[in-house]
Amino acid sequence: MILPVLMKVQSTSPRINIYLFGSILKETLIADIDILVVYNSVSDLVVPREALNRISLSLPLDVVYMTKEEEKQFDFIESQDAILINDLWFDDSRNRPENMSINVDLFSEQ
């Protein structure tokens, strides 16, 4: 499932927020998984970026990185109807698209 994988990425750096947007939230068939990572400092991205790069070897991720200031300037979250992964994870009443259950375990120890 993609949400547990992204939650694990988020847990590597508590100062980032990960959002999903695009077709994964709206359609049954998806071309890629659109992800927004909002961060305070570039140093907050070291581990999460590495993890997302590794995941992108197996899944078609399209990752956008923005500082909090950039996100506010472009109003990206609202304009793209992006949803914080924590909200998707904990809101059982939300009707989640079937494609959000992509089964992948990319965090197994190698």
N, C-alpha and C positions, 0 to 999 in steps of 0.2 A: 504494500500500500504506500502511496506517495506521501500521505500526511505524516505517518510515523517517521518516515525518513527525513522529511523536512523539519519535524519537531526535534529530531536528534541534531540536525545541523544547527537549528536555532539554539539548542542547549549548549553548544560549544562556545557561544558568545552572547551572554545575556544583554549586551548593549545593542544588539541588532533586532530588527523586526522583519519577518518574512511574510510576504503577501502573495497570494495567487490572484491572477487576473486573466482575462481573455477566454479563449474557447473552452478551457478545462472547466470553467464555471458555467458555461452556457450551452455547450453542445455535447452530443453523444460521441461523435467522432472528433478527435483532436489531431492537429498536425504537430503541435509542440506543447510544452508546459511552460507558460509564462509566469515568471517569478520576479517579484520586486524585493530587493533587500535594502532596507533603510538603515543607515548607520550614522554614528557620531564621528568616529575617527577611523582612518584607514587601518590603524592597528587592530581595530575590532574585527576586521575582515580576514585576517590571515588564515585562520583555521576554517571558517565557514566557506571562504572562496575555494580553498583547496578541496573541501568536501564536495561542493557543488560542481567543481571541475571534474572530479572523479565520477560523480553521478551522471554527468553529461556524456560520459563515455558509453553509457548503457541506455540513457533516456534522452529524448530530444528536448533539452532544457533551453529556454531563452531567458537569460537572467539579466535584469536591469539593476544596476547599483546606483543608489542616490543617497546623498547626505540628507539629514532632516531638513536643512535649509533648501536644498534643491527640490525636495518633494513638495515643500510648502510653496515655493516659487511657481512650480508647474502644476500644483494641485493634482498630482498624478494619481493618487489613491482614489479620489472622488471621480476624476474624469474617466478612469478606467474601470470603475466599480470593483476595485481591488478589495480583497477580503483577507484580513489577518489570519494566518493559519491557526492561531490559538482559538479564534472565534469559530472556525470550521471544526476544529478538533473537539471542542467542548459543547457546541450547540447541536445536540441530538435532534432538535426539532427541525433543523434545516434539511431540506430535500437535496441531498448531495447527488451530483451526477455520478453515474456508474463508473466513469473513467477516473474518478478520484481514488479508486481502489486498485490502482496499478500495483501488482504484487512484485516487489523487488526488495532484496536484502543486500544493500550495498555497504553496509557497515559491519559485515562479519569480519572477524579478525583474519588476516591473511598470514 
